Amino acid sequence: MCDYIISGAGLFGSVFAQQTKAAGKSVLVIDKRPHIAGNIYTEKVEGIDVHRYGAHIFHTNNKEVWDYVGRFATFNRFTNSPVANYKGELYSLPFNMYTFNRMWGVVMPEEAAAKIAEQRAAAGITEPRNLEEQAISLVGTDIYEKLVKGYTQKQWGRPCDQLPSFIIKRLPVRLTFDNNYFNALYQGIPVGGYTRLVEKLLEGIEVRLGIDYLEYRNELNALAERVVYTGPIDAYFGYRLGALEYRSVRFETELLDMPNFQGNAAVNYTDAETPYTRIIEHKWFTFGKDEQGNDLPKTVISREYSSEWHPGDEPYYPVNDEKNGALYARYRALADGESRVIFGGRLGEYRYYDMDAVIASALNCAARELNR
């Protein structure tokens, strides 16, 4: 017997495991994958930390979370400054004065603000009802058409006027020349990769890989007082109320015998005709160098293709529209009746989480458990 069985060795499960183990609880962590770290898993290829499940840049304004992860990893000074490629035209992301200069030739912030206001007025939008109207309100029609529309429709598989407006509210728009996408107080990439960070979190904790909790639920439940489940909440209940919708991502990853493919960690392809949403060049997360500071002679790129989720695919992004929100609420009611089970993380709570929010959620959840 143990105090906790934790299904999922990603961030939520690993932080919860570390906290409860440090408090003297007995913990067993299982994961159906052959590796720890969930979607933040990184692996070494020719000295490059490759983000197998897509780019992850740690950023937070939460000092408690930053101090916590600092106990387990040293972070570099990487700043996310992606580039948008629209049919060979390159634009700065986040949308800032470099973007507005490239798009309209304006130089002064008041010129950019006037251009956006002019296009917003021409569109006649007062209260944005969907993502398209929200985007035009923020950046005008020209930038919406070139840099938002095609990319967003590829990402979500739906026309922009059928997506909720809040999706685009996360997008930074600045009347400055600041290229820092997140503009968070603390940000960077763990030196040595995210897998090393999770290894430190799980130090001294028993981990069994290749075990699907749902397949062996009865046997596993008999081993523990409490269960922490971080998989899809609808899968836990056998999809009895129907399946929640997700977007999935497929990656085409190549090792290239060249030192530099695109000169930046992330380039977004914003036209609708290019089938992938972006290309990640992994070495630039560590400034093109290995841990010893040596230049890396090769490079690894990943093309990302967004797709609708189907059973067997990896669920990445919950589709947080009204229909899915209502279905999740019904599953949440079922989950509240599972007295021995804690549902946590991106899939267990059916919400899009940044990494710092996952860690904060796990820390809070562990604190509540330990104070029961």
LUMDRENRO-805944 format. One record per residue: residue in three letters; z, x, y of N, C-alpha, C in turn. Coordinates in steps of 0.02 Angstrom, whole numbers, padded with zeros to 5 digits, always signed. Atoms other than C-alpha are relative to their C-alpha. Example, Ala and Ser with C-alpha at 12.3 -4.5 7.8 and 13.67 -1.06 7.14 Angstrom:
# LUMDRENRO-805944
Ala+00000+00045-00059+00390+00615-00225+00000+00045+00060Ser-00003-00042-00059+00357+00684-00053+00037-00039+00055
END
This chain:
# LUMDRENRO-805944
Met+00000+00041-00060+00000+00000+00000+00000+00043+00063Cys-00004-00033-00065-00027+00051+00181+00010-00054+00054Asp-00011+00048-00054+00011-00029+00348-00065-00030+00025Tyr+00063+00024-00028-00169-00041+00408-00059+00027-00040Ile+00067-00021+00020-00341-00038+00332-00045-00015+00060Ile+00044+00006-00058-00469-00009+00470-00071+00004-00023Ser+00070+00003+00020-00646-00062+00436-00044+00020+00058Gly+00043-00026-00052-00756+00046+00545+00029+00063+00031Ala-00023-00065-00027-00740+00230+00596-00035+00016+00065Gly+00027-00011-00066-00818+00205+00767+00057+00010+00050Leu-00051-00014-00051-00724+00220+00932+00061-00046-00005Phe-00057+00046+00002-00617+00064+00919+00044+00016-00060Gly-00039-00012+00060-00564+00095+00740+00035+00067+00001Ser-00028-00067+00000-00534+00281+00766+00058+00007+00050Val-00055-00001-00049-00428+00258+00924+00059-00039-00027Phe-00055+00040+00028-00327+00121+00841+00035+00039-00055Ala-00028-00039+00055-00303+00231+00688+00043+00057+00026Gln-00038-00057-00027-00247+00380+00792+00067-00023+00029Gln-00061+00025-00032-00121+00277+00890+00052-00023-00051Thr-00048+00026+00049-00042+00191+00741+00025+00055-00047Lys-00023-00057+00041-00038+00350+00636+00051+00042+00039Ala-00047-00038-00041+00048+00441+00781+00068-00034+00005Ala-00062+00038-00003+00179+00302+00780+00034-00004-00069Gly-00032-00002+00066+00217+00335+00596-00025-00050-00049Lys+00027+00049+00046+00111+00199+00517-00048+00034-00050Ser+00048-00024+00050+00010+00228+00359-00066-00036+00010Val+00065+00026-00020-00176+00204+00389-00054+00024-00047Leu+00060-00018+00037-00335+00201+00286-00060-00026+00039Val+00061+00018-00036-00504+00202+00376-00058+00000-00049Ile+00060+00002+00041-00662+00147+00286-00060-00014+00044Asp+00061+00014-00037-00842+00138+00343-00057-00004-00050Lys+00055+00008+00047-00998+00077+00256-00054+00054+00008Arg+00048-00054-00011-01101+00217+00332+00024+00064-00035Pro-00020-00063+00031-01102+00393+00257+00030+00049+00049His-00028-00044-00050-01028+00464+00417+00048-00038+00044Ile-00046+00030-00049-00892+00433+00545-00035-00006+00068Ala+00020+00003-00071-00913+00396+00732-00046-00057+00018Gly+00039+00059-00017-01017+00237+00719-00063+00017+00038Asn+00061-00010-00038-01156+00226+00848+00002+00059+00048Ile-00002-00060-00042-01093+00377+00945-00007+00063-00042Tyr+00008-00057+00045-01126+00490+00796-00052+00049+00027Thr+00046-00053-00018-01206+00656+00843-00004+00050-00056Glu+00010-00050+00052-01280+00784+00725-00038+00059+00028Lys+00033-00061-00024-01337+00963+00751-00069+00007-00031Val+00068-00015+00021-01523+00995+00742-00024+00060+00042Glu+00021-00060-00036-01578+01172+00787+00047+00015+00060Gly-00049-00014-00051-01417+01189+00887+00007-00055+00052Ile-00001+00055-00049-01448+01026+00982+00042-00057-00027Asp-00039+00059+00019-01323+00883+00978-00045-00061+00009Val+00046+00057-00002-01438+00738+00933+00040-00065-00006His-00033+00065+00000-01374+00563+00974-00042-00046-00045Arg+00043+00034+00049-01437+00477+00817-00013-00073+00017Tyr+00007+00072-00015-01409+00299+00879-00008-00014+00074Gly+00014+00010-00070-01463+00321+01058+00048+00037+00045Ala-00038-00040-00047-01398+00408+01212+00067-00032+00017His-00066+00023-00021-01213+00393+01252+00027+00050+00051Ile-00028-00041-00053-01148+00460+01417+00068-00029+00018Phe-00067+00025-00014-00961+00445+01440+00012-00002+00075His-00015+00007-00071-00909+00380+01610+00056-00051+00009Thr-00055+00046-00011-00752+00297+01675+00034+00013+00067Asn-00045-00007-00057-00642+00265+01826+00073-00009-00022Asn-00066+00012+00028-00494+00236+01711+00033+00066-00018Lys-00031-00066+00011-00382+00390+01723+00038+00002-00066Glu-00036+00002+00064-00276+00335+01574-00047+00015-00058Val+00049-00011+00053-00431+00330+01464-00026+00072+00003Trp+00024-00068-00007-00496+00495+01535+00051+00051-00026Asp-00052-00045+00023-00330+00582+01503+00007-00004-00076Tyr-00006+00008+00073-00326+00510+01327-00056+00038-00036Val+00054-00034+00035-00498+00572+01274+00002+00075+00012Gly-00007-00071-00014-00461+00738+01357+00047+00036-00047Arg-00043-00030+00051-00330+00767+01223-00039+00021-00062Phe+00037-00010+00062-00466+00770+01091-00068+00034+00011Ala+00065-00032-00013-00620+00843+01177-00001+00028+00071Thr+00016-00025-00067-00678+00948+01323-00067-00028+00019Phe+00062+00030-00022-00814+00863+01424-00037+00046+00048Asn+00040-00039-00047-00958+00948+01513-00010-00041+00064Arg+00008+00033-00066-01016+00898+01687-00065-00040+00003Phe+00064+00036-00001-01171+00800+01635+00004-00062+00044Thr+00007+00058-00043-01225+00671+01764-00065-00036-00019Asn+00059+00038+00020-01344+00533+01713-00045-00015+00060Ser+00050+00012-00054-01499+00535+01826-00067-00013-00033Pro+00063+00015+00034-01638+00448+01729-00058-00006+00048Val+00062+00006-00038-01819+00439+01786-00038-00060-00028Ala+00043+00056+00021-01932+00286+01780-00073+00023+00003Asn+00071-00016+00003-02113+00312+01727-00039-00066-00004Tyr+00042+00060+00000-02231+00172+01776-00073+00023+00002Lys+00070-00019+00006-02406+00214+01714-00014+00067+00034Gly+00009-00067-00027-02384+00396+01765+00031+00011+00068Glu-00037-00007-00064-02295+00360+01930+00074+00009-00017Leu-00070-00014+00014-02119+00433+01929+00044-00023+00057Tyr-00047+00027-00049-01973+00348+02017+00071+00019-00020Ser-00069-00017+00012-01791+00389+02035+00041-00061-00021Leu-00051+00049+00019-01656+00289+01946+00067+00033+00007Pro+00001+00069-00023-01539+00219+02002-00044-00009+00061Phe+00042+00013-00058-01638+00135+02138+00036+00025+00063Asn-00030-00031-00059-01604+00239+02293-00055+00019+00049Met+00048-00015-00052-01691+00312+02444-00061+00039-00027Tyr+00058-00033+00030-01801+00424+02334-00048-00053-00029Thr+00041+00054+00028-01861+00265+02245-00037-00037+00056Phe+00029+00039-00054-01892+00172+02407-00053+00040+00038Asn+00050-00043-00032-01984+00320+02484-00063+00003-00042Arg+00058-00004+00045-02097+00335+02332-00038-00066-00002Met+00032+00066+00005-02130+00148+02328-00033-00021+00065Trp+00023+00029-00064-02152+00109+02514-00013+00052+00054Gly+00009-00051-00052-02156+00275+02607+00053-00002+00054Val-00053+00003-00051-01998+00229+02703+00044+00062-00004Val-00041-00061-00003-01883+00370+02758+00073-00017+00017Met-00067+00017-00024-01733+00287+02841+00029-00059-00040Pro-00031+00055+00037-01608+00173+02752-00013-00068+00030Glu+00012+00065-00031-01633+00034+02880-00070-00025-00014Glu+00069+00020+00018-01820+00035+02839-00001-00030-00070Ala-00002+00024+00069-01783+00014+02654+00034-00068-00003Ala-00036+00064-00001-01657-00125+02687-00043-00056+00029Ala+00044+00050-00031-01782-00215+02799-00055-00021-00048Lys+00054+00016+00048-01918-00204+02665+00026-00045-00055Ile-00030+00043+00052-01803-00277+02532+00013-00069+00028Ala-00015+00065-00030-01747-00415+02650-00063-00041+00011Glu+00064+00034-00011-01928-00456+02693-00026-00030-00064Gln+00027+00024+00064-01978-00472+02510+00046-00054-00030Arg-00046+00052+00023-01821-00572+02468-00015-00066+00036Ala+00014+00060-00039-01860-00694+02608-00066-00031-00021Ala+00066+00026+00021-02043-00709+02554+00004-00036-00067Ala-00008+00032+00066-01985-00754+02378+00040-00065+00005Gly-00037+00062-00011-01874-00892+02450+00061-00008-00044Ile-00058+00003+00045-01723-00847+02343+00064+00001+00041Thr-00066+00001-00033-01552-00898+02407+00056+00009-00051Glu-00049-00007+00055-01450-00921+02246-00037+00019-00063Pro+00037-00021+00061-01523-00819+02101+00023-00039-00061Arg-00016+00040+00059-01534-00927+01946-00012+00037-00065Asn+00016-00037+00061-01597-00797+01822-00010+00074+00019Leu+00006-00072-00011-01628-00611+01802-00057+00017+00049Glu+00056-00015-00045-01797-00614+01890+00020-00010+00073Glu-00019+00015-00069-01727-00695+02046+00055+00047+00024Gln-00053-00047-00019-01574-00582+02043-00029+00068+00017Ala+00031-00066-00011-01683-00425+02031-00037+00000+00067Ile+00037+00003-00063-01795-00480+02175+00048-00002+00059Ser-00050+00001-00053-01641-00517+02279+00029+00069+00013Leu-00030-00066-00007-01575-00342+02247-00049+00052+00027Val+00046-00056-00014-01733-00235+02263-00069-00021+00024Gly+00066+00022-00023-01881-00343+02315-00050-00008-00057Thr+00049+00015+00052-02038-00395+02222-00037+00061-00025Asp+00038-00059+00023-02128-00226+02218+00037+00038-00054Ile-00039-00038+00049-01989-00135+02128+00012-00042-00061Tyr-00008+00044+00058-01957-00286+02018-00061+00003-00045Glu+00061+00002+00040-02139-00292+01961-00013+00066-00036Lys+00016-00065+00030-02154-00105+01929+00056+00029-00044Leu-00054-00038+00031-01983-00047+01874+00051-00042-00038Val-00049+00043+00034-01885-00198+01810-00033-00045-00052Lys+00027+00054+00040-01997-00332+01737-00020+00022-00071Gly+00026-00020+00065-02089-00242+01597+00054+00031-00044Tyr-00053-00033+00038-01940-00135+01544+00049-00052-00027Thr-00050+00049+00020-01820-00282+01539-00027-00047-00054Gln+00029+00044+00051-01938-00393+01440-00007+00036-00067Lys+00001-00038+00063-01961-00254+01312+00070+00005-00029Gln-00069-00010+00022-01774-00226+01305+00030-00062-00032Trp-00032+00062+00022-01725-00408+01280-00046-00046-00039Gly+00047+00042+00038-01883-00482+01204-00007-00070+00027Arg+00004+00066-00031-01880-00626+01327-00025+00008+00071Pro+00021-00004-00070-01962-00663+01495+00062+00004+00046Cys-00057-00011-00045-01851-00613+01641+00027-00065+00029Asp-00025+00063-00028-01842-00792+01706+00037-00042-00052Gln-00040+00034+00052-01760-00841+01540+00063+00039-00017Leu-00059-00040+00012-01623-00709+01550+00052-00015+00056Pro-00050+00014-00051-01456-00734+01640+00002+00054+00054Ser+00002-00046-00057-01438-00654+01811+00050+00057-00006Phe-00053-00051+00000-01279-00557+01769-00022+00065-00034Ile+00022-00061+00035-01375-00433+01658-00020+00054+00050Ile+00027-00048-00048-01454-00351+01810+00052+00021+00052Lys-00051-00016-00051-01295-00349+01915+00031+00069-00011Arg-00026-00066+00014-01243-00187+01829-00044+00055+00030Leu+00048-00050-00023-01395-00100+01903+00017+00025+00070Pro-00018-00026-00066-01348+00016+02047-00061+00000+00048Val+00050-00003-00054-01447-00002+02210+00034+00033+00060Arg-00034-00038-00053-01408+00124+02347-00049+00017+00056Leu+00039-00022-00058-01472+00157+02522+00021+00071+00019Thr-00015-00071-00008-01429+00341+02497-00046+00039-00046Phe+00039-00042+00045-01508+00488+02405+00040+00021-00061Asp-00044-00015+00056-01375+00484+02269-00034-00018-00066Asn+00034+00011+00064-01455+00505+02096+00049-00011-00058Asn-00050+00008+00052-01292+00483+01999+00002-00073-00022Tyr+00009+00070+00022-01325+00326+01896+00066-00037-00003Phe-00063+00035+00011-01145+00285+01853+00048+00006+00060Asn-00043-00011-00058-01055+00357+02004+00073-00012-00018Ala-00069+00007+00023-00894+00356+01902+00039+00063+00019Leu-00042-00056-00018-00748+00467+01945+00000+00054-00053Tyr-00001-00048+00057-00750+00548+01772-00061-00014-00043Gln+00057+00009+00045-00906+00576+01667-00021+00066-00031Gly+00024-00060+00035-00988+00696+01546-00013-00015-00073Ile+00013+00004+00071-01029+00730+01365+00050+00046-00035Pro-00047-00045+00034-00902+00801+01240-00035+00064-00024Val+00027-00064+00024-00934+00985+01208+00004+00000-00076Gly+00002+00002+00073-00989+00996+01026-00020-00068-00028Gly+00024+00065+00022-01041+00813+01019+00055-00051-00012Tyr-00048+00055+00009-00958+00645+00993+00031+00001-00070Thr-00028-00001+00068-00936+00670+00806+00063+00044-00001Arg-00058-00044-00002-00817+00814+00842+00059-00036+00033Leu-00053+00038-00032-00718+00700+00959+00033-00048-00050Val-00027+00048+00048-00699+00568+00823+00036+00035-00057Glu-00035-00040+00051-00653+00701+00694+00071+00016+00023Lys-00067-00016-00027-00508+00750+00808+00044-00062+00000Leu-00038+00062+00000-00455+00568+00827+00026-00017-00071Leu-00016+00018+00069-00453+00548+00637+00034+00055-00039Glu-00033-00057+00033-00366+00713+00599+00063-00024-00036Gly-00059+00019+00039-00238+00688+00460-00001-00071-00026Ile+00006+00070+00022-00299+00511+00422-00049-00004-00058Glu+00046+00008+00057-00377+00462+00256-00060-00043+00021Val+00062+00035-00017-00559+00410+00280-00042-00004-00063Arg+00046+00010+00056-00671+00338+00144-00065-00029+00026Leu+00066+00021-00025-00856+00324+00181-00041-00034-00055Gly+00043+00034+00048-00991+00221+00099+00032-00061-00032Ile-00035+00059+00026-00875+00072+00075-00009-00058+00049Asp+00011+00060-00041-00925-00099+00141+00060-00046-00008Tyr-00060+00041+00003-00768-00196+00183-00015-00069-00027Leu+00014+00069+00020-00850-00365+00158-00015-00005-00075Glu+00016+00000+00072-00908-00316-00016+00063+00005-00043Tyr-00062-00011+00039-00733-00264-00073+00061-00029+00036Arg-00052+00028-00043-00631-00375+00041+00065-00015-00038Asn-00061+00021+00035-00509-00444-00088+00041+00060-00023Glu-00035-00059+00024-00468-00275-00165+00032+00039+00058Leu-00026-00038-00057-00447-00192+00005+00058-00037+00033Asn-00054+00038-00031-00341-00332+00077+00065+00007-00038Ala-00060-00006+00041-00221-00310-00068+00036+00067+00012Leu-00028-00066-00011-00190-00130-00011+00038+00007+00066Ala-00027-00009-00067-00131-00164+00167+00036-00062+00025Glu-00034+00055-00033-00015-00269+00271-00046-00033+00051Arg+00044+00025-00053-00144-00286+00411-00068+00032-00006Val+00068-00024+00001-00332-00266+00428-00028+00001+00071Val+00036-00004-00063-00429-00207+00580-00074-00002-00017Tyr+00070+00010+00017-00608-00269+00569-00043+00009+00062Thr+00043-00014-00058-00741-00199+00687-00073-00015-00014Gly+00069+00020+00015-00897-00269+00604-00018-00064+00035Pro+00021+00062-00032-00996-00422+00659+00045-00059-00020Ile-00048+00054+00013-00879-00571+00676-00033-00056-00041Asp+00033+00054+00038-01009-00693+00608-00009+00020-00073Ala+00007-00023+00068-01037-00585+00454+00066-00007-00038Tyr-00066+00007+00032-00849-00588+00418+00008-00070-00029Phe-00007+00070+00023-00859-00778+00402-00062-00024-00037Gly+00058+00018+00041-01020-00773+00300-00052-00040+00038Tyr+00049+00035-00042-01124-00840+00446+00004-00076-00008Arg-00006+00072+00017-01054-01012+00406-00018-00046+00058Leu+00017+00040-00058-01082-01074+00583-00069+00017+00028Gly+00063-00025-00025-01249-00984+00603+00008+00072+00023Ala-00001-00071-00019-01296-00807+00653-00002+00008+00076Leu+00004-00020-00070-01259-00736+00825-00061+00044+00009Glu+00061-00039-00014-01409-00654+00908+00018+00068+00030Tyr-00007-00068-00027-01423-00468+00943-00069+00028+00015Arg+00058-00043-00004-01552-00346+01002+00014+00063-00040Ser-00006-00062+00038-01583-00198+00889-00045+00053+00031Val+00040-00055-00025-01660-00028+00923-00023+00042-00058Arg+00028-00046+00050-01774+00079+00816-00017+00065+00035Phe+00011-00066-00030-01789+00266+00847-00052+00039-00039Glu+00046-00049+00029-01931+00386+00815+00020+00068+00028Thr-00027-00064-00023-01856+00560+00824-00042+00057-00027Glu+00042-00058+00018-01956+00723+00824+00032+00064+00023Leu-00017-00068-00020-01911+00907+00825-00065+00033+00022Leu+00060-00029-00029-02037+00994+00937+00009+00075+00010Asp-00002-00072-00007-02077+01179+00938-00020+00020+00070Met+00011-00016-00071-02068+01193+01127+00067-00003+00035Pro-00066+00000-00033-01926+01225+01250+00012-00061+00044Asn-00010+00052-00050-01956+01075+01363-00056-00052-00007Phe+00050+00053+00008-02043+00908+01334-00010-00040+00064Gln+00007+00043-00058-02004+00801+01487+00045+00020+00059Gly-00039-00026-00055-01878+00898+01591+00059-00042+00021Asn-00057+00044-00018-01745+00762+01591+00026-00032-00064Ala-00029+00029+00060-01625+00684+01468-00029-00069-00016Ala+00024+00068+00011-01692+00507+01492-00057-00017+00047Val+00056+00027-00040-01861+00440+01551-00014-00070-00025Asn+00013+00069+00017-01881+00251+01553-00074-00016+00013Tyr+00070+00021-00008-02057+00180+01527+00000-00074+00018Thr-00014+00067-00027-02058+00025+01635-00059-00047-00003Asp+00057+00047+00007-02233-00045+01606+00005-00037-00066Ala-00004+00041+00061-02253-00182+01477-00043+00027-00056Glu+00048-00022+00051-02396-00094+01387+00027+00056-00045Thr-00029-00053+00041-02299+00060+01328+00050-00032-00048Pro-00041+00038+00048-02215+00000+01166+00073+00020-00001Tyr-00070-00021+00001-02056+00102+01183+00030-00009+00070Thr-00034+00010-00064-01925+00077+01318+00015+00066+00035Arg-00015-00065-00031-01879+00259+01346-00007+00056-00051Ile-00002-00060+00041-01886+00436+01280+00061+00041+00020Ile-00058-00042-00010-01727+00536+01261-00016+00071-00022Glu+00005-00071+00021-01734+00727+01260+00071+00027-00002His-00071-00009+00012-01566+00770+01185+00029+00064+00028Lys-00028-00064-00021-01548+00952+01236+00023-00001+00073Trp-00019+00000-00071-01534+00906+01421+00068-00032+00013Phe-00069+00022-00007-01367+00820+01388+00047+00060+00003Thr-00040-00061-00003-01303+00999+01371-00038+00054+00039Phe+00035-00045-00047-01419+01076+01504-00045+00050-00036Gly+00047-00042+00036-01535+01149+01372+00030+00059-00035Lys-00034-00059+00029-01404+01268+01302+00044-00020-00059Asp-00047+00012+00054-01299+01285+01145+00071+00013+00025Glu-00070-00006-00021-01110+01299+01145+00017+00070+00025Gln-00012-00069-00022-01121+01487+01174-00037+00015+00066Gly+00035-00009-00062-01228+01462+01329-00069+00029-00007Asn+00067-00026+00011-01391+01520+01250-00052-00054+00009Asp+00055+00047-00006-01556+01437+01293-00025-00021-00068Leu+00024+00026+00064-01620+01327+01153-00077+00001+00000Pro+00073-00009-00001-01800+01371+01105-00040-00061-00020Lys+00035+00060+00022-01843+01202+01028+00031-00061+00034Thr-00027+00061-00029-01815+01023+01080-00008-00059-00048Val+00002+00061+00041-01783+00853+01000-00007-00060+00047Ile+00009+00061-00040-01848+00689+01072+00007-00061-00045Ser-00004+00064+00035-01817+00509+01022-00032-00054+00043Arg+00029+00059-00033-01928+00362+01069+00039-00061-00024Glu-00041+00059+00016-01831+00199+01076-00043-00064+00005Tyr+00037+00063+00004-01909+00033+01024+00051-00057-00008Ser-00045+00057+00003-01812-00126+01060-00031-00055-00043Ser+00026+00053+00044-01827-00270+00936+00053-00053-00010Glu-00047+00054+00018-01749-00435+00886+00036+00021-00064Trp-00039-00017+00058-01609-00412+00761-00015-00047-00058His+00005+00039+00061-01635-00468+00581+00050+00028-00051Pro-00047-00026+00049-01516-00453+00432-00025+00066-00030Gly+00019-00066+00024-01516-00272+00375-00011+00050+00057Asp+00007-00043-00058-01548-00205+00551+00069+00016+00028Glu-00062-00016-00035-01413-00121+00655+00004-00043+00064Pro-00006+00040-00062-01350-00244+00788+00026+00045+00057Tyr-00019-00044-00056-01340-00155+00957+00028-00040+00059Tyr-00019+00035-00061-01334-00276+01103+00008-00074-00013Pro-00006+00073+00005-01260-00450+01095-00041-00035+00054Val+00039+00040-00048-01369-00581+01178+00048-00049+00031Asn-00055+00039-00029-01236-00650+01294-00025-00056+00045Asp+00021+00059-00037-01320-00811+01346+00046-00058-00017Glu-00044+00058+00008-01244-00984+01350+00005-00023-00073Lys+00001+00023+00070-01296-01031+01173+00043+00045-00044Asn-00037-00046+00042-01226-00874+01093+00074+00003+00020Gly-00070+00003-00022-01069-00882+01199+00038-00058-00031Ala-00032+00058+00030-01033-01055+01133+00012+00011-00075Leu-00008-00013+00071-01062-01000+00953+00055+00051-00012Tyr-00053-00049+00008-00951-00848+00975+00069-00033+00009Ala-00064+00034-00011-00812-00960+01043+00024-00036-00063Arg-00018+00033+00063-00817-01058+00880+00022+00050-00052Tyr-00021-00052+00047-00808-00899+00777+00068+00029+00021Arg-00064-00026-00025-00666-00838+00889+00057-00045-00021Ala-00051+00048+00022-00570-00996+00846+00016+00011-00074Leu-00013-00016+00071-00592-00957+00661+00039+00065-00006Ala-00034-00064+00004-00537-00778+00691+00074-00006+00018Asp-00070+00009-00020-00378-00837+00776+00042-00027-00058Gly-00037+00026+00058-00332-00920+00611+00010+00052-00055Glu-00009-00053+00049-00341-00755+00516+00060+00043+00021Ser-00062-00029-00026-00161-00701+00540+00008+00074-00016Arg-00008-00071+00020-00177-00532+00452-00055+00045+00028Val+00060-00038-00019-00341-00479+00532-00005+00005+00076Ile+00013-00013-00071-00373-00400+00702-00075+00012+00007Phe+00072-00009-00013-00552-00416+00766-00007+00040+00064Gly+00006-00041-00059-00602-00279+00885-00067+00035+00006Gly+00061-00039-00010-00744-00179+00960-00059-00044+00020Arg+00061+00031-00025-00920-00220+01013-00023-00058-00044Leu+00025+00051+00046-00965-00321+00857+00055-00051-00016Gly-00055+00045+00015-00794-00394+00819+00015-00048+00056Glu-00013+00043-00058-00781-00464+00995-00065-00027+00032Tyr+00066+00022-00023-00969-00495+01022-00006+00007+00075Arg+00010-00013-00071-00978-00412+01191-00026+00071+00009Tyr+00025-00066-00016-01066-00266+01270+00057+00041+00031Tyr-00055-00042-00022-00937-00128+01290-00026+00069+00019Asp+00006-00071-00012-00951+00038+01379+00054+00035-00041Met-00047-00036+00044-00860+00175+01284+00071-00001+00027Asp-00068-00001-00027-00714+00183+01403+00035-00067-00009Ala-00029+00066+00010-00687-00004+01388+00020-00011-00073Val-00018+00004+00071-00688+00009+01197+00066+00037-00011Ile-00061-00040+00009-00555+00145+01206+00059-00036+00031Ala-00054+00036-00032-00450+00046+01329+00021-00061-00041Ser-00015+00058+00042-00462-00108+01218+00038+00020-00062Ala-00034-00024+00060-00410-00009+01064+00071+00023+00015Leu-00067-00022-00020-00264+00071+01156+00046-00059+00012Asn-00040+00060-00014-00203-00098+01216+00016-00038-00064Cys-00010+00036+00063-00226-00177+01045+00053+00036-00042Ala-00049-00038+00038-00128-00037+00960+00070-00007+00030Ala-00065+00008-00033+00011-00051+01089+00031-00068-00016Arg-00026+00066+00018+00027-00238+01056+00025-00002-00072Glu-00020-00001+00071+00033-00208+00869+00066+00037-00010Leu-00060-00041+00010+00166-00074+00881+00061-00031+00032Asn-00056+00034-00032+00273-00187+00990+00013-00069-00029Arg-00010+00066+00031+00262-00338+00875+00072-00008-00025
END
